[in-house]
């Protein structure tokens, strides 16, 4: 089973798109998971301008790369979030932020997600990866006490805002892969169950599996793959390291910066952390996942030029063909 290895460009959006493509090609990646910010992909242009779409493919072809997925996490985050505040001002372009009125921001973000589906289709891409935002993440501690009605309303808000977006995804034949991640409507095992139930198990809505966020929450990432195997639409490859227990480090991070040694966990370069990669790749093979494995390089303690090059070699070393053919040959009658 051959799975392409791609590089998610979100952590490289400070560099020109062509420079990221050149680097990824030199390191041995098969393609890019293109972020819809920086100069990497303007979805509004891609949805309307044939020459612009051709220009993205020209760069990829120049460096022997392909694209299987695009990602618009930042705009997706603003669709359901409450509150909308200075954090969103820092990640959203002026066209989405506008005058900063929260509901206006949400509506403009939703329109961009619809356009993202159309842009993906014109690029020949079948999967958009992203966040949904959440009106109820702010209640994660459940204190002061939160009523069930308030939680139910949060899931309904997600359904009301995302169903019209998913209608456009259906229209153009593109799937949305929600990244299960703290601050989203689905951030762990049971919230993923509830989210899929809320959206009526709509086939257009699936999951982007990123094990790093599961490990530090104490969730088995391989078991998650197995239980949600029909919804794994994309895979992001990122590692997490839990700090040595010292009676002080907490799983929520203590509002400390990335790479601060007092944190209870941190992102590290793939292969340096606590994700059980071999087990996870075996499960991906068992469930028949043939899509891209996209390295999301995010390690504040390592130079990214070294880390991204190291990561693709690590991931490739864990690929192996399923044993069925060899077994069939060994046990077949002569």
VENCORFEN-V957267 format. One line per field, one symbol per residue. burial: b if it has 24 or more other C-alpha atoms within 12 Angstrom, else e. A space follows every 50 residues. Layout:
burial = ???
This chain:
burial = eebbbbbbbbbbeeeebbebbbbbbebbbbbbbbbbbbebbbbbbbbeee eebeebbebbeebebbbbbbbbbbbbbbbbbbbbeeebbebbeeebbeeb ebeebbbbbbbbbbbbbbbbbbbbbbbbbbbbbbbbbbeeeeeeeeeeee beebbbbbbebbbebbbbbeebbbbbbbbbbbbbbbbbbebbbebbebbe ebbbbbbbbbbbbbbbbebbbbbbbbebbbbbbbbbbbbbbbbeeeeeee beeeeeeebebbbbbbbbbbbbbbbbbeebbbbbbebebebbbbbbbbbe eeebeebbbbbbebbbebbeeeeeeeeeeeeeee
